[in-house]
Amino acid sequence: MEQASEKKPPKGFGYAFKQQIMKAWQPVPTLNSTIALFGFLSVFFLIMGIVLISYSNSVKVNIQRYDALCQGSNTCTVDIALDTDLEPPIFLYYELQNFYQNHRRYLKSKSPLQLSGENLGYSGLDECSPVITNDEMGVTGKLSLTNTTLIGSDPAIPCGLIAKRQAITIDQTNIAWPSDKTGRYANPNPSKQWANITDEHFMVWMRTAALPTFRKLYGRINQKLPVGKYYYVISNSNYVFIKLDYDVSAFSGQKALVLSTTNAFGGKNEFLSIAYIHYNNRIYDQKILKQK
């Protein structure tokens, strides 16, 4: 009787990959190579930290709080005094503190279908609760985009808590995300709307913030602002007019205007530079321990 031949295991990349028996390079670091690697990383993070701090310190920021200045007024004038030159582009933000846009009830109070241009009735706006009608929005009797009077029982366009807290309405261009300007927002019924959904300031406001202190882009200034006092920072007007849509004192909040320049890494932010330097110190400590 002929002896059965032994069964050979399958070969090939697929078999080796599935069985995890592929050839691999497994370095065994020595003391000297470890010290050299940690030394290189230490120097790299130290240099990056210094560079980032230098860039961050080059950003000029001017903050002018206005909620206390304008309390009790329908409109007010905010003067901005600069003690250093600001090079363009200069970004103008409005800043709110202690305002929780990430609260679950606030965050969910909007209708994406309505914002995309669908003219929904009252029954289709449950997502906007508790602000669905013009009465609840507080715009009854005001004029729509086509100058018709808004009826209190009609659905508010736009509806929801986020839309009700829109802070600033001066029109500026190229401040919203490109994805928001291409199809996400549309006016469903201008004759019954109290606000223009396609306004870029509205789009910026609807991008809710994760933290209670945040800034929203308000506009850009594409000319140099030398040291001095300024009454106009937008569209060459003589004043900055701010609509005081709500009182932030109810939740101990603050409102401010912020002028800021930028650099290659964005606005003023020292977190990354401090993190690099801290990581450099940690690596340096590990290198000293290895040598011991």
Secondary structure, DSSP 8 states (H G I E B T S, - for coil): -----------SHHHHHHTT----------HHHHHHHHHHHHHHHHHHHHHHHHHHHT--EEEEE-TTTTTT-SS-B--EEESS-B-SSEEEEEEEES--TT-HHHHH-S-HHHHTT----GGG-GGGTT--BHHHHT-TT-B-TTS-B--TTSB-SS-SHHHHT-------SS-S-HHIIIII---S-GGG-SS-TT-HHHHHHHS--SSSSEEEEEEEE-S-B-SEEES--STT-SS-B----S-GGGGT-EEEEEEE--BTTBSS--HHHHHHHHHHHHHHHHHHHHH-
